[in-house]
Amino acid sequence: MSILRGASFAVAVVLGGVALWVAAIGRVDVAVFHHTIASHDPWRPALGAAVAVAVFLAAKGTREHVRAWLAAIDLVDDRAIAAVLAVALGALGIAFATTAAGGSDSYGYVSQADGWMTGRLKIPEPWAASAPWKDALLTFTPLGYRPGAGADAASIVPSYSPGLPLLLAAAKSIGGQEAMFWVVPLSGAALVIATLGIGRRLGAPRAGLVAAWLVATSPIVLFMIVSPMTDIPVAAAWNVALYFVLGESSSSAAAAGVASAVAILIRPNLVFEAGPLGLWYLLRAWRTGAWRAWIGRACVYAACAGAGIAAVAAINAYLYGSPFVSGYGTLGGWFTLGNIARNARNYTHWLAYAHTPIVFVGLVPLVVPLKRFWPNVGDRAVFIAIGLFLLALVGQYFAFLVFEAWWYLRFLITGLPIVLIGLGAVVMSIASLRRPVLTLAVAAAVLVVGARDFKVAAAGEQVFGLWQDERRYVSVAKLARSMTDPSSVIYSMQHSGSLRYYGGRMTLNYSVLPPDQLDRSVAWLADHGAHPYLLVEDWEVDAVRKRFAGEQTLAILDARPLFIYEGHALVMMYDLASSPADAAPATVNVVETFADRQRSVRPAAFPAFTLK
């Protein structure tokens, strides 16, 4: 029997290691006696490991041995494990952060952060008023910005909410350019800690630990933690608020209100999440009869959270002319009941993809909060507030615009910890059956699911290579700067912000230029001393041809570009002031090697653009 125990234990260790490796990395290839053994599926070695464990336990004496293992596991402090997970997630986010202000979102947030630091939130563009085409100021507005209103109608202003840019500005003032790109990873670490904390406040620390593991390995969390966007910070802020709402003191109510205010500043459309949290104080007053104490805490929470609402209203009034108008305009048209069915299908599919269908089991303890799931919750009326919190989130985004990319699951990250805590509650209810082998099997399944989720992010979605994709914004802007002079105007869309930020060149967003005004705009700019260029990615070329069909300037697309950048995208720049016959005699070809991360690239001087 000792030989059987030793052999089965060795097989279990090897196959278990293979399963975890394949789940995390994607494949394993081992050469044995000139033969290659390959595995691409973690489930088969995991099943083999489970069988080997069963053989080992049967040979040793199942119940006693597993109880010894479980007793050892019980000695581990869940807070220590969650701290390790938080540090690991934060470190991954920092190590693989994109560190680039490119596209719409990241440029919009990062450049607005600089605006808060310099006081340049309203950027004057007075020359636009003399341009002879419709909505000229809009054409000189890069992604992430919009024309100003009222007295500032000759300026452009940020279109994104101020919360994240303010956090980025605070980080930059402390640690420089690089520190801005630490904000989201550190928010991810806070999200993991808050997940455990909510579980502990619900009397289910191990359920919180299960959820913390699954949050830390979540494909959508890992996907978003490397980019300077609002999804992780707003999720962290709301879950920190929920943690403090479940506290008992006035100071906890104040902390919950402050966290809610931060969340509202980051993403104002989620202001309705504050309602269910505030409702919990009223429920506590009703359930305990301690009206004075709990109403007082409700007022503290409302005052602190209300500060965030007031700040958003004041900023809206300053930038957009009304406290009720955001950078996106009014809410009309953004939400419709007709989107609910399609979005429900999309988000359900994306959740199953990211976390396997087992994630939906986590809804059961939230909808049916039985004592078996929550044995230590003093008042299960708390799940009324938690349920409404989830409904406010899901209901809003189900009615929101329809998207087709899986990573729009990012909108629901705020509710993910709660659902995963529910899943953890189911896991712990199974463990409470006192069936040692079953308990160990469930624990192993949780580990395997987390490893599988990590694999989806690392291997399936190439999360840790996203920085390479974003690198083009910095490299292309620098290249454009080296080949143009400050009087240039670069027609672009995808790079309309990054060319300003890293290249210091004025841009014209061709996607909003009237289709019949390309030739006229090029001639007008040239007549006023501005040299026009066109910079596009390969996928934009057809859109440009289609939009400006019939315009003579398009002939330049058949000539040699000034340069071609080859990285994770193909980017070309053309001289619009030249005819095809006078185009560049040779094209500069730049192939990105990704040998240098180019972290913490500082912005170029703000475009010093004037017209004659």
Sequence and secondary structure as in RCSB ss.txt:
>XXXX:A:sequence
MSILRGASFAVAVVLGGVALWVAAIGRVDVAVFHHTIASHDPWRPALGAAVAVAVFLAAKGTREHVRAWLAAIDL
VDDRAIAAVLAVALGALGIAFATTAAGGSDSYGYVSQADGWMTGRLKIPEPWAASAPWKDALLTFTPLGYRPGAG
ADAASIVPSYSPGLPLLLAAAKSIGGQEAMFWVVPLSGAALVIATLGIGRRLGAPRAGLVAAWLVATSPIVLFMI
VSPMTDIPVAAAWNVALYFVLGESSSSAAAAGVASAVAILIRPNLVFEAGPLGLWYLLRAWRTGAWRAWIGRACV
YAACAGAGIAAVAAINAYLYGSPFVSGYGTLGGWFTLGNIARNARNYTHWLAYAHTPIVFVGLVPLVVPLKRFWP
NVGDRAVFIAIGLFLLALVGQYFAFLVFEAWWYLRFLITGLPIVLIGLGAVVMSIASLRRPVLTLAVAAAVLVVG
ARDFKVAAAGEQVFGLWQDERRYVSVAKLARSMTDPSSVIYSMQHSGSLRYYGGRMTLNYSVLPPDQLDRSVAWL
ADHGAHPYLLVEDWEVDAVRKRFAGEQTLAILDARPLFIYEGHALVMMYDLASSPADAAPATVNVVETFADRQRS
VRPAAFPAFTLK
>XXXX:A:secstr
 HHHHHHHHHHHHHHHHHHHHHHHHS EEEEETTEEEEE  SHHHHHHHHHHHHHHHHHH HHHHHHHHHHHHHT
S HHHHHHHHHHHHHHHHHHT      TTHHHHHHHHHHHHHHT  SEE GGGGG SSTTHHHHT  TTEEE  G
GGTTEEEE S SHHHHHHHHHHHHH HHHHTTHHHHHHHHHHHHHHHHHHHTT HHHHHHHHHHHHT HHHHHHT
TSS SHHHHHHHHHHHHHHHTSSSHHHHHHHHHHHHHHHHH GGGGGGHHHHHHHHHHHHHHHS HHHHHHHHHH
HHHHHHHHHHHHHHHHHHHHSSTT BTTB STTT  GGGHHHHHHHHHHHHHHHH GGGGGGGHHHHS  TTT T
T S TTHHHHHHHHHHHHHHHHHSS    SGGGGGGGGGGHHHHHHHHHHHHHHHHTT  HHHHHHHHHHHHHHH
HHHHHIIIIIS GGGHHHHHHHHHHHHHHHHHHS TTEEEEESTTTTHHHHHH  EEEEGGGS TT HHHHHHHH
HHTT EEEEEEEHHHHHHHHHHTTT GGGGGGGS  SEEEESSSEEEEEETTS GGGS SS EEEE    S  TT
            
